[in-house]
Amino acid sequence: MARLLRERGVSEDRIILEETGTDTLSSARAVTRLLRGHLGPVYVASSGFHQPRCVMLLRLASLDARRSPPPPPAANAFQRWYWRVRELPAIPYDALLMLTGRR
C-alpha cells in the first residue's frame, strides 16, 4: 500500500506504516496509539472492500479517517464478492469491540 501511495504522489515523509497489527481491529488500535494527538485527516490505504471497516474503526477512535483511492480490484469476480460478503459480519463485530475496548 505504501508503494501505491508513493506512485500516486504521496511523499515518503507523509506515509506512516503500522506493521504490528495482526488483524484489522488490532491495526486500528495501533494506529490510534501511533497518531494520538494528531490533528488533520488520516487516509486509509487498503483494498476497496476493506476500507469502509478501517475508516469506521478509526472514526470510532476519534480520528478524522478518510478513504484513499484503492488499488485495482482482483480480476476474479468470485474473490471480490467473497471478500465483500466477509466484511458484512466483521463490520458490526469490530465496531462493538472497538466501542467497548475489548479484544
All heavy atoms as an XYZ file, in Angstrom:
820
protein
N       0.818     -1.184      0.000
C       0.000      0.000      0.000
C       0.870      1.260      0.000
O       0.514      2.241     -0.638
C      -0.943     -0.005      1.200
C      -2.024     -1.060      1.123
S      -3.044     -0.791     -0.331
C      -3.796     -2.357     -0.539
N       1.987      1.224      0.711
C       2.882      2.386      0.718
C       3.394      2.667     -0.691
O       3.478      3.821     -1.119
C       4.041      2.157      1.679
N       3.688      1.616     -1.431
C       4.149      1.788     -2.814
C       3.063      2.471     -3.646
O       3.341      3.397     -4.414
C       4.518      0.439     -3.430
C       4.977      0.543     -4.878
C       5.268     -0.821     -5.501
N       4.180     -1.770     -5.397
C       3.074     -1.766     -6.165
N       2.919     -0.858     -7.103
N       2.138     -2.685     -6.008
N       1.820      2.041     -3.483
C       0.727      2.663     -4.234
C       0.573      4.140     -3.882
O       0.328      4.975     -4.748
C      -0.585      1.927     -3.962
C      -0.717      0.548     -4.590
C      -1.973     -0.143     -4.083
C      -0.729      0.643     -6.098
N       0.724      4.457     -2.604
C       0.636      5.859     -2.198
C       1.753      6.679     -2.838
O       1.518      7.778     -3.338
C       0.685      5.978     -0.678
C      -0.551      5.477      0.062
C      -0.282      5.440      1.563
C      -1.759      6.330     -0.255
N       2.975      6.137     -2.807
C       4.103      6.845     -3.432
C       3.861      7.035     -4.927
O       4.123      8.106     -5.469
C       5.405      6.087     -3.192
C       5.937      6.233     -1.776
C       7.338      5.677     -1.647
N       7.410      4.248     -1.920
C       7.222      3.287     -1.014
N       6.953      3.592      0.240
N       7.319      2.021     -1.348
N       3.351      5.994     -5.597
C       3.069      6.085     -7.028
C       2.011      7.142     -7.333
O       1.980      7.691     -8.416
C       2.606      4.728     -7.571
C       3.712      3.708     -7.667
C       3.202      2.320     -8.024
O       1.969      2.140     -8.203
O       4.037      1.400     -8.117
N       1.169      7.417     -6.374
C       0.112      8.418     -6.562
C       0.529      9.793     -6.065
O      -0.290     10.688     -5.919
C      -1.157      7.944     -5.881
C      -1.744      6.755     -6.612
C      -3.077      6.367     -6.109
N      -3.628      5.345     -6.979
C      -4.254      4.280     -6.557
N      -4.457      4.102     -5.276
N      -4.725      3.403     -7.411
N       1.811      9.952     -5.761
C       2.333     11.269     -5.450
C       2.421     11.628     -3.983
O       2.755     12.766     -3.649
N       2.142     10.694     -3.084
C       2.259     10.990     -1.656
C       3.738     10.901     -1.287
O       4.401      9.905     -1.574
C       1.425     10.008     -0.804
C       1.610     10.276      0.684
C      -0.045     10.085     -1.196
N       4.258     11.938     -0.659
C       5.680     11.931     -0.303
C       5.949     10.960      0.843
O       5.098     10.729      1.699
C       6.150     13.343      0.060
O       5.484     13.790      1.212
N       7.135     10.419      0.817
C       7.544      9.395      1.788
C       7.359      9.868      3.227
O       6.956      9.086      4.089
C       9.014      9.025      1.534
C       9.499      7.830      2.312
C       8.943      6.515      1.766
O       8.813      6.376      0.550
O       8.659      5.624      2.585
N       7.646     11.128      3.508
C       7.545     11.632      4.877
C       6.098     11.754      5.361
O       5.855     11.966      6.541
C       8.279     12.966      5.026
C       7.664     14.064      4.186
O       7.197     13.775      3.065
O       7.664     15.218      4.646
N       5.126     11.591      4.467
C       3.707     11.671      4.850
C       3.092     10.286      5.040
O       1.937     10.167      5.411
C       2.916     12.442      3.799
C       3.499     13.775      3.489
C       2.740     14.998      3.772
N       1.320     14.882      3.843
C       0.601     15.452      4.806
N       1.196     16.157      5.728
N      -0.699     15.353      4.817
N       3.867      9.236      4.793
C       3.383      7.862      4.920
C       3.916      7.273      6.212
O       5.127      7.226      6.435
C       3.838      6.995      3.722
C       3.278      7.573      2.419
C       3.399      5.547      3.909
C       3.837      6.919      1.169
N       3.006      6.851      7.069
C       3.391      6.191      8.321
C       2.853      4.778      8.263
O       1.645      4.558      8.141
C       2.812      6.931      9.550
C       3.306      8.373      9.582
C       3.187      6.194     10.836
C       2.632      9.225     10.642
N       3.742      3.811      8.347
C       3.343      2.410      8.299
C       3.070      1.895      9.704
O       3.805      2.192     10.631
C       4.437      1.561      7.655
C       4.829      1.920      6.229
C       5.964      1.023      5.774
C       3.639      1.804      5.301
N       2.016      1.107      9.822
C       1.737      0.397     11.065
C       1.871     -1.079     10.718
O       1.080     -1.619      9.967
C       0.320      0.720     11.571
C       0.061      0.295     12.999
C       0.184     -1.197     13.246
O      -0.582     -1.965     12.648
O       1.062     -1.595     14.028
N       2.892     -1.723     11.276
C       3.199     -3.098     10.884
C       3.085     -4.099     12.025
O       3.516     -5.234     11.891
C       4.600     -3.147     10.276
C       4.722     -2.256      9.052
C       6.113     -2.219      8.468
O       7.024     -1.696      9.125
O       6.259     -2.713      7.338
N       2.471     -3.694     13.139
C       2.378     -4.602     14.279
C       1.031     -5.298     14.371
O       0.920     -6.323     15.021
C       2.624     -3.859     15.607
O       1.570     -2.909     15.811
C       3.971     -3.146     15.597
N       0.006     -4.752     13.748
C      -1.333     -5.321     13.846
C      -1.416     -6.693     13.207
O      -0.800     -6.949     12.168
N      -2.180     -7.562     13.830
C      -2.364     -8.909     13.300
C      -3.729     -9.084     12.644
O      -3.979    -10.090     12.009
C      -2.202     -9.954     14.413
O      -3.143     -9.654     15.454
C      -0.788     -9.939     14.971
N      -4.602     -8.116     12.831
C      -5.909     -8.104     12.179
C      -6.374     -6.656     12.095
O      -5.678     -5.746     12.549
C      -6.918     -8.987     12.916
C      -7.151     -8.574     14.358
O      -6.890     -7.407     14.722
O      -7.614     -9.408     15.150
N      -7.530     -6.444     11.526
C      -7.999     -5.075     11.307
C      -8.174     -4.317     12.606
O      -7.745     -3.169     12.735
C      -9.323     -5.099     10.516
O      -9.115     -5.818      9.297
C      -9.800     -3.692     10.195
N      -8.786     -4.945     13.595
C      -9.031     -4.266     14.867
C      -7.728     -3.912     15.577
O      -7.559     -2.784     16.045
C      -9.919     -5.120     15.765
C     -10.308     -4.512     17.103
C     -11.098     -3.222     16.906
C     -11.108     -5.513     17.919
N      -6.795     -4.844     15.644
C      -5.534     -4.536     16.327
C      -4.741     -3.480     15.555
O      -4.060     -2.654     16.151
C      -4.701     -5.805     16.560
O      -4.253     -6.359     15.347
N      -4.850     -3.470     14.242
C      -4.189     -2.429     13.450
C      -4.809     -1.067     13.721
O      -4.094     -0.071     13.877
C      -4.277     -2.750     11.961
O      -3.526     -3.897     11.650
N      -6.144     -1.012     13.793
C      -6.818      0.259     14.071
C      -6.428      0.780     15.447
O      -6.196      1.981     15.626
C      -8.327      0.082     13.971
N      -6.343     -0.099     16.422
C      -5.934      0.328     17.765
C      -4.487      0.808     17.775
O      -4.155      1.796     18.431
C      -6.148     -0.810     18.760
C      -7.610     -1.039     19.051
C      -7.798     -2.160     20.011
N      -9.195     -2.246     20.409
C      -9.738     -3.326     20.922
N      -9.023     -4.415     21.108
N     -11.012     -3.335     21.247
N      -3.630      0.120     17.039
C      -2.222      0.524     16.977
C      -2.084      1.876     16.282
O      -1.306      2.732     16.720
C      -1.403     -0.544     16.261
N      -2.841      2.100     15.225
C      -2.805      3.393     14.532
C      -3.300      4.490     15.460
O      -2.748      5.590     15.499
C      -3.643      3.339     13.234
C      -3.908      4.724     12.682
C      -2.937      2.483     12.197
N      -4.331      4.191     16.230
C      -4.854      5.172     17.184
C      -3.787      5.577     18.190
O      -3.611      6.759     18.486
C      -6.094      4.599     17.907
O      -7.088      4.278     16.923
C      -6.660      5.577     18.896
N      -3.045      4.608     18.705
C      -1.948      4.925     19.640
C      -0.846      5.706     18.938
O      -0.317      6.673     19.468
C      -1.382      3.643     20.243
C      -2.271      2.989     21.280
C      -1.572      1.841     22.000
N      -1.165      0.768     21.100
C      -1.943     -0.253     20.724
N      -3.182     -0.326     21.167
N      -1.491     -1.179     19.919
N      -0.518      5.282     17.731
C       0.549      5.913     16.958
C       0.237      7.380     16.664
O       1.125      8.229     16.702
C       0.736      5.144     15.640
C       1.815      5.588     14.688
C       3.191      5.297     15.277
C       1.667      4.870     13.361
N      -1.022      7.675     16.407
C      -1.407      9.019     15.996
C      -2.079      9.822     17.098
O      -2.733     10.823     16.815
C      -2.320      8.946     14.766
C      -1.691      8.331     13.523
C      -2.710      8.250     12.400
C      -0.464      9.114     13.087
N      -1.910      9.402     18.330
C      -2.504     10.140     19.451
C      -2.087     11.615     19.374
O      -0.931     11.938     19.247
C      -2.028      9.538     20.765
C      -2.748     10.106     21.977
C      -2.522      9.242     23.131
N      -2.767      7.881     22.657
C      -2.864      6.823     23.411
N      -2.707      6.925     24.678
N      -3.082      5.637     22.915
N      -3.059     12.489     19.410
C      -2.782     13.911     19.348
C      -2.637     14.455     17.935
O      -2.451     15.645     17.753
N      -2.714     13.590     16.931
C      -2.591     14.027     15.537
C      -3.821     14.830     15.149
O      -4.949     14.437     15.410
C      -2.446     12.816     14.619
C      -2.490     13.148     13.161
N      -1.411     13.690     12.501
C      -3.465     13.015     12.245
C      -1.734     13.874     11.236
N      -2.981     13.472     11.052
N      -3.582     15.956     14.545
C      -4.678     16.772     14.035
C      -4.676     16.673     12.524
O      -3.628     16.660     11.900
C      -4.511     18.223     14.472
C      -4.484     18.464     15.984
C      -4.199     19.914     16.286
C      -5.795     18.024     16.625
N      -5.824     16.606     11.941
C      -5.920     16.531     10.491
C      -6.345     15.161     10.047
O      -6.470     14.228     10.847
N      -6.549     15.017      8.768
C      -7.064     13.748      8.259
C      -6.024     12.637      8.243
O      -4.821     12.883      8.173
C      -7.516     14.090      6.844
C      -6.693     15.266      6.452
C      -6.432     16.029      7.728
N      -6.533     11.418      8.308
C      -5.740     10.202      8.189
C      -6.337      9.433      7.019
O      -7.536      9.156      7.006
C      -5.836      9.342      9.473
C      -5.126      8.020      9.299
C      -5.317     10.112     10.667
N      -5.521      9.122      6.034
C      -6.017      8.424      4.849
C      -5.710      6.936      4.953
O      -4.572      6.545      5.160
C      -5.407      9.028      3.586
C      -5.939     10.413      3.324
C      -5.317     11.530      3.870
C      -7.096     10.592      2.577
C      -5.827     12.797      3.665
C      -7.611     11.862      2.372
C      -6.976     12.961      2.915
O      -7.489     14.210      2.724
N      -6.743      6.148      4.806
C      -6.617      4.699      4.899
C      -6.228      4.150      3.537
O      -6.902      4.407      2.538
C      -7.950      4.066      5.357
C      -7.890      2.553      5.283
C      -8.300      4.537      6.760
N      -5.160      3.390      3.508
C      -4.711      2.728      2.283
C      -4.955      1.239      2.443
O      -4.262      0.555      3.192
C      -3.232      3.013      2.036
N      -5.972      0.752      1.775
C      -6.331     -0.657      1.833
C      -7.167     -0.978      0.605
O      -7.498     -0.086     -0.181
C      -7.116     -0.958      3.113
O      -7.339     -2.341      3.239
N      -7.533     -2.229      0.471
C      -8.373     -2.620     -0.657
C      -9.741     -1.953     -0.539
O     -10.180     -1.581      0.552
C      -8.517     -4.137     -0.691
O      -9.076     -4.575      0.519
N     -10.402     -1.800     -1.662
C     -11.682     -1.119     -1.694
C     -12.738     -1.747     -0.808
O     -13.512     -1.048     -0.159
N     -12.781     -3.089     -0.736
C     -13.780     -3.749      0.094
C     -13.496     -3.568      1.575
O     -14.385     -3.622      2.408
C     -13.878     -5.244     -0.239
C     -12.702     -6.053      0.237
C     -12.631     -6.521      1.530
C     -11.653     -6.324     -0.623
C     -11.531     -7.252      1.968
C     -10.554     -7.064     -0.192
C     -10.506     -7.514      1.104
N     -12.254     -3.351      1.931
C     -11.831     -3.313      3.325
C     -11.821     -1.901      3.915
O     -11.878     -1.718      5.131
C     -10.436     -3.938      3.410
C     -10.003     -4.278      4.781
N      -8.821     -3.839      5.298
C     -10.586     -4.999      5.764
C      -8.687     -4.282      6.532
N      -9.748     -4.977      6.834
N     -11.747     -0.902      3.059
C     -11.654      0.473      3.539
C     -12.811      0.926      4.417
O     -12.579      1.612      5.415
C     -11.476      1.435      2.368
C     -10.066      1.462      1.860
C      -9.849      2.590      0.874
O     -10.745      3.358      0.568
N      -8.627      2.678      0.372
N     -14.075      0.583      4.097
C     -15.157      1.052      4.973
C     -14.977      0.640      6.432
O     -15.188      1.433      7.348
C     -16.413      0.438      4.359
C     -16.070      0.286      2.917
C     -14.603     -0.080      2.901
N     -14.553     -0.601      6.669
C     -14.352     -1.054      8.051
C     -13.185     -0.323      8.697
O     -13.271      0.109      9.849
C     -14.126     -2.565      8.102
C     -13.933     -3.051      9.529
C     -14.094     -4.536      9.731
N     -13.504     -5.386      8.738
C     -12.775     -6.468      9.026
N     -12.538     -6.809     10.279
N     -12.300     -7.222      8.065
N     -12.098     -0.153      7.968
C     -10.935      0.556      8.518
C     -11.297      1.999      8.882
O     -10.961      2.473      9.971
C      -9.790      0.552      7.514
S      -9.164     -1.084      7.103
N     -11.972      2.680      7.974
C     -12.361      4.070      8.217
C     -13.296      4.144      9.422
O     -13.144      5.000     10.298
C     -13.005      4.687      6.958
C     -13.664      6.017      7.268
C     -11.952      4.856      5.864
N     -14.275      3.248      9.482
C     -15.217      3.245     10.603
C     -14.499      3.077     11.941
O     -14.757      3.819     12.889
C     -16.241      2.119     10.431
C     -17.190      1.981     11.612
S     -17.917      0.344     11.754
C     -16.491     -0.701     12.015
N     -13.579      2.130     12.020
C     -12.877      1.886     13.281
C     -12.047      3.096     13.698
O     -12.031      3.464     14.878
C     -11.997      0.637     13.165
C     -12.757     -0.682     13.059
C     -11.800     -1.829     12.762
C     -13.561     -0.955     14.311
N     -11.375      3.724     12.758
C     -10.571      4.896     13.094
C     -11.451      6.077     13.494
O     -11.100      6.838     14.393
C      -9.650      5.256     11.936
C      -8.565      4.211     11.627
C      -7.766      4.610     10.401
C      -7.659      3.988     12.822
N     -12.600      6.212     12.859
C     -13.515      7.278     13.260
C     -14.084      7.017     14.652
O     -14.273      7.961     15.428
C     -14.642      7.430     12.236
C     -14.163      8.090     10.964
C     -15.268      8.271      9.967
N     -14.772      8.931      8.760
C     -15.476      9.043      7.656
N     -16.714      8.576      7.586
N     -14.961      9.644      6.609
N     -14.365      5.757     14.968
C     -14.821      5.425     16.320
C     -13.755      5.757     17.354
O     -14.066      6.021     18.514
C     -15.208      3.944     16.418
C     -16.490      3.543     15.699
C     -16.668      2.027     15.750
C     -17.696      4.251     16.293
N     -12.498      5.753     16.920
C     -11.379      6.108     17.795
C     -11.084      7.609     17.748
O     -10.045      8.053     18.222
C     -10.142      5.312     17.410
N     -11.980      8.373     17.156
C     -11.895      9.844     17.100
C     -10.821     10.378     16.163
O     -10.332     11.483     16.347
C     -11.708     10.433     18.500
O     -12.810     10.081     19.310
N     -10.438      9.616     15.161
C      -9.524     10.111     14.136
C     -10.345     10.543     12.922
O     -11.392      9.956     12.634
C      -8.519      9.033     13.719
C      -7.473      8.643     14.762
C      -6.664      7.456     14.283
C      -6.555      9.812     15.066
N      -9.867     11.554     12.230
C     -10.529     12.034     11.015
C     -10.088     11.147      9.854
O      -9.269     11.532      9.025
C     -10.162     13.502     10.772
C     -10.814     14.076      9.528
O     -11.757     13.454      8.990
O     -10.369     15.146      9.088
N     -10.646      9.940      9.808
C     -10.235      8.949      8.814
C     -10.981      9.152      7.507
O     -12.178      9.443      7.495
C     -10.487      7.548      9.346
N     -10.238      8.972      6.432
C     -10.795      9.120      5.086
C     -10.255      8.019      4.188
O      -9.185      7.479      4.439
C     -10.425     10.481      4.505
C     -10.936     11.628      5.360
C     -10.516     12.937      4.827
N     -10.883     14.002      5.763
C     -10.694     15.271      5.512
N     -10.133     15.650      4.385
N     -11.044     16.174      6.396
N     -10.985      7.737      3.143
C     -10.545      6.725      2.189
C      -9.538      7.327      1.209
O      -9.639      8.487      0.838
C     -11.737      6.199      1.403
C     -12.725      5.436      2.258
C     -13.903      4.996      1.459
N     -13.457      4.020      0.467
C     -14.237      3.107     -0.072
N     -15.485      3.041      0.247
N     -13.759      2.265     -0.960
N      -8.575      6.518      0.810
C      -7.686      6.899     -0.282
C      -8.093      6.045     -1.480
O      -8.801      5.053     -1.320
C      -6.220      6.653      0.094
O      -6.006      5.281      0.314
N      -7.679      6.408     -2.674
C      -8.042      5.576     -3.828
C      -7.492      4.164     -3.654
O      -6.300      3.980     -3.389
C      -7.363      6.286     -5.007
C      -7.167      7.690     -4.547
C      -6.933      7.597     -3.064
N      -8.356      3.160     -3.757
C      -7.883      1.777     -3.571
C      -7.131      1.280     -4.794
O      -7.258      1.845     -5.885
C      -9.179      0.992     -3.373
C     -10.200      1.764     -4.125
C      -9.793      3.217     -4.000
N      -6.380      0.210     -4.620
C      -5.720     -0.404     -5.780
C      -6.786     -1.037     -6.678
O      -7.928     -1.227     -6.250
C      -4.813     -1.467     -5.154
C      -5.421     -1.768     -3.836
C      -6.084     -0.499     -3.378
N      -6.428     -1.372     -7.892
C      -7.393     -2.032     -8.781
C      -7.899     -3.330     -8.143
O      -7.146     -4.038     -7.477
C      -6.590     -2.332    -10.041
C      -5.413     -1.428     -9.984
C      -5.134     -1.180     -8.536
N      -9.185     -3.646     -8.324
C      -9.728     -4.868     -7.724
C      -9.164     -6.115     -8.395
O      -8.690     -6.067     -9.534
C     -11.234     -4.751     -7.959
C     -11.372     -3.835     -9.124
C     -10.188     -2.902     -9.068
N      -9.269     -7.213     -7.669
C      -8.836     -8.501     -8.219
C      -9.690     -8.824     -9.438
O     -10.855     -8.448     -9.519
C      -8.974     -9.597     -7.166
N      -9.104     -9.514    -10.393
C      -9.812     -9.821    -11.635
C     -10.914    -10.856    -11.431
O     -11.887    -10.882    -12.159
C      -8.812    -10.308    -12.675
N     -10.765    -11.704    -10.433
C     -11.705    -12.786    -10.203
C     -12.950    -12.265     -9.479
O     -12.886    -11.851     -8.323
C     -11.001    -13.864     -9.373
C     -11.865    -15.057     -9.117
O     -13.078    -14.959     -8.956
N     -11.227    -16.211     -9.054
N     -14.098    -12.296    -10.138
C     -15.350    -11.781     -9.560
C     -15.747    -12.557     -8.306
O     -16.262    -11.977     -7.348
C     -16.464    -11.833    -10.591
N     -15.531    -13.856     -8.287
C     -15.867    -14.650     -7.105
C     -15.094    -14.162     -5.885
O     -15.654    -13.994     -4.807
C     -15.597    -16.140     -7.340
C     -15.810    -16.971     -6.110
C     -17.089    -17.315     -5.705
C     -14.725    -17.372     -5.328
C     -17.291    -18.069     -4.554
C     -14.922    -18.124     -4.180
C     -16.208    -18.475     -3.796
N     -13.798    -13.933     -6.057
C     -12.978    -13.450     -4.945
C     -13.456    -12.096     -4.458
O     -13.516    -11.859     -3.256
C     -11.515    -13.351     -5.361
C     -10.831    -14.665     -5.514
C      -9.411    -14.495     -6.011
O      -9.098    -13.576     -6.751
N      -8.548    -15.409     -5.602
N     -13.802    -11.214     -5.381
C     -14.278     -9.896     -4.982
C     -15.539    -10.005     -4.127
O     -15.654     -9.351     -3.092
C     -14.545     -9.013     -6.200
C     -13.274     -8.556     -6.888
C     -13.529     -7.419     -7.866
N     -14.595     -7.640     -8.805
C     -14.435     -8.163    -10.025
N     -13.233     -8.520    -10.428
N     -15.453     -8.304    -10.836
N     -16.483    -10.826     -4.543
C     -17.723    -10.975     -3.774
C     -17.480    -11.699     -2.461
O     -18.090    -11.371     -1.444
C     -18.792    -11.677     -4.609
C     -19.440    -10.686     -5.507
C     -19.260    -10.545     -6.858
C     -20.323     -9.636     -5.107
N     -19.983     -9.475     -7.317
C     -20.651     -8.903     -6.268
C     -20.869     -9.243     -3.892
C     -21.507     -7.805     -6.225
C     -21.720     -8.151     -3.866
C     -22.032     -7.445     -5.026
N     -16.577    -12.682     -2.459
C     -16.254    -13.387     -1.216
C     -15.765    -12.397     -0.162
O     -16.230    -12.402      0.972
C     -15.185    -14.456     -1.472
C     -14.620    -15.026     -0.196
C     -15.312    -16.007      0.501
C     -13.411    -14.562      0.328
C     -14.814    -16.527      1.689
C     -12.906    -15.073      1.509
C     -13.610    -16.048      2.183
O     -13.117    -16.552      3.360
N     -14.838    -11.513     -0.522
C     -14.282    -10.565      0.439
C     -15.300     -9.523      0.853
O     -15.321     -9.078      1.996
C     -13.010     -9.921     -0.126
C     -11.892    -10.919     -0.158
C     -11.362    -11.516     -1.262
C     -11.222    -11.479      0.971
N     -10.393    -12.414     -0.888
C     -10.282    -12.405      0.481
C     -11.316    -11.293      2.342
C      -9.452    -13.136      1.302
C     -10.476    -12.025      3.174
C      -9.562    -12.924      2.653
N     -16.168     -9.109     -0.060
C     -17.218     -8.151      0.313
C     -18.191     -8.766      1.312
O     -18.551     -8.136      2.309
C     -17.980     -7.695     -0.930
C     -17.206     -6.757     -1.801
C     -18.013     -6.380     -3.021
N     -17.210     -5.578     -3.932
C     -17.327     -5.621     -5.239
N     -18.217     -6.397     -5.812
N     -16.559     -4.859     -5.994
N     -18.621     -9.985      1.047
C     -19.564    -10.660      1.943
C     -18.902    -10.932      3.295
O     -19.541    -10.830      4.346
C     -20.102    -11.958      1.305
C     -20.872    -12.811      2.294
C     -20.966    -11.621      0.099
N     -17.636    -11.233      3.293
C     -16.898    -11.491      4.532
C     -16.895    -10.263      5.447
O     -16.871    -10.374      6.667
C     -15.462    -11.889      4.177
C     -14.636    -12.342      5.346
C     -13.283    -12.833      4.836
N     -12.455    -13.250      5.928
C     -11.607    -12.461      6.578
N     -11.474    -11.204      6.235
N     -10.872    -12.931      7.562
N     -16.927     -9.079      4.858
C     -16.929     -7.849      5.646
C     -18.251     -7.631      6.389
O     -18.279     -6.946      7.408
C     -16.660     -6.632      4.748
C     -15.242     -6.540      4.244
C     -14.238     -6.278      5.350
O     -14.322     -5.234      6.008
O     -13.364     -7.139      5.547
N     -19.342     -8.184      5.892
C     -20.658     -7.926      6.490
C     -20.726     -8.236      7.988
O     -21.152     -7.386      8.760
C     -21.754     -8.666      5.719
C     -21.991     -8.164      4.293
C     -23.009     -9.045      3.584
C     -22.416     -6.711      4.288
N     -20.329     -9.414      8.447
C     -20.361     -9.638      9.897
C     -19.197     -8.967     10.624
O     -19.299     -8.644     11.814
C     -20.284    -11.167     10.030
C     -19.609    -11.623      8.789
C     -20.017    -10.645      7.714
N     -18.104     -8.743      9.917
C     -16.913     -8.171     10.564
C     -17.127     -6.716     10.960
O     -16.599     -6.263     11.982
C     -15.704     -8.301      9.640
N     -17.893     -5.973     10.188
C     -18.082     -4.551     10.474
C     -18.767     -4.339     11.825
O     -18.216     -3.656     12.689
C     -18.803     -3.844      9.312
C     -17.850     -3.746      8.109
C     -19.305     -2.473      9.723
C     -18.505     -3.258      6.833
N     -19.953     -4.907     12.073
C     -20.563     -4.678     13.390
C     -19.779     -5.322     14.528
O     -19.721     -4.784     15.639
C     -21.968     -5.267     13.263
C     -21.912     -6.173     12.090
C     -20.831     -5.657     11.188
N     -19.164     -6.468     14.266
C     -18.393     -7.161     15.304
C     -17.218     -6.297     15.772
O     -17.037     -6.052     16.967
C     -17.895     -8.503     14.751
C     -17.087     -9.302     15.733
C     -17.704    -10.016     16.749
C     -15.699     -9.348     15.638
C     -16.958    -10.763     17.658
C     -14.953    -10.088     16.537
C     -15.588    -10.792     17.545
O     -14.853    -11.521     18.431
N     -16.424     -5.807     14.818
C     -15.281     -4.965     15.182
C     -15.731     -3.641     15.783
O     -15.082     -3.115     16.692
C     -14.389     -4.713     13.973
C     -13.403     -5.838     13.712
O     -13.364     -6.806     14.507
O     -12.654     -5.751     12.720
N     -16.841     -3.087     15.290
C     -17.346     -1.821     15.853
C     -17.688     -2.008     17.320
O     -17.329     -1.174     18.169
C     -18.573     -1.348     15.075
N     -18.354     -3.088     17.642
C     -18.706     -3.362     19.038
C     -17.460     -3.516     19.900
O     -17.371     -2.949     20.996
C     -19.578     -4.614     19.130
C     -20.017     -5.025     20.525
C     -20.909     -3.951     21.145
C     -20.763     -6.350     20.468
N     -16.488     -4.257     19.408
C     -15.248     -4.443     20.167
C     -14.492     -3.128     20.336
O     -13.936     -2.867     21.403
C     -14.360     -5.488     19.503
C     -14.896     -6.919     19.502
C     -13.943     -7.847     18.773
C     -15.136     -7.405     20.920
N     -14.479     -2.300     19.313
C     -13.789     -1.009     19.407
C     -14.493     -0.113     20.430
O     -13.844      0.539     21.241
C     -13.737     -0.331     18.041
C     -12.985      0.988     18.049
S     -11.229      0.824     18.443
C     -10.508      1.077     16.845
N     -15.803     -0.097     20.376
C     -16.563      0.758     21.294
C     -16.460      0.311     22.749
O     -16.453      1.134     23.656
C     -18.039      0.807     20.871
C     -18.328      1.627     19.620
C     -19.749      1.398     19.167
C     -18.048      3.093     19.866
N     -16.380     -0.983     22.963
C     -16.301     -1.495     24.326
C     -14.867     -1.632     24.811
O     -14.643     -1.905     25.990
C     -17.002     -2.855     24.457
O     -16.366     -3.812     23.594
C     -18.476     -2.739     24.108
N     -13.895     -1.450     23.911
C     -12.492     -1.533     24.307
C     -12.018     -2.938     24.593
O     -10.991     -3.145     25.211
N     -12.754     -3.933     24.087
C     -12.382     -5.327     24.328
C     -11.629     -5.894     23.152
O     -11.650     -5.361     22.065
C     -13.629     -6.148     24.600
C     -14.321     -5.673     25.870
C     -15.629     -6.309     26.109
N     -15.481     -7.751     26.183
C     -16.511     -8.587     26.034
N     -17.708     -8.120     25.816
N     -16.333     -9.880     26.112
N     -10.950     -6.991     23.364
C     -10.175     -7.649     22.311
C     -10.973     -8.741     21.682
O     -11.642     -9.492     22.205
C      -8.885     -8.195     22.902
C      -7.953     -8.743     21.863
C      -6.555     -8.208     22.119
N      -5.599     -8.775     21.239
C      -5.373     -8.331     20.021
N      -6.053     -7.369     19.533
N      -4.435     -8.867     19.283
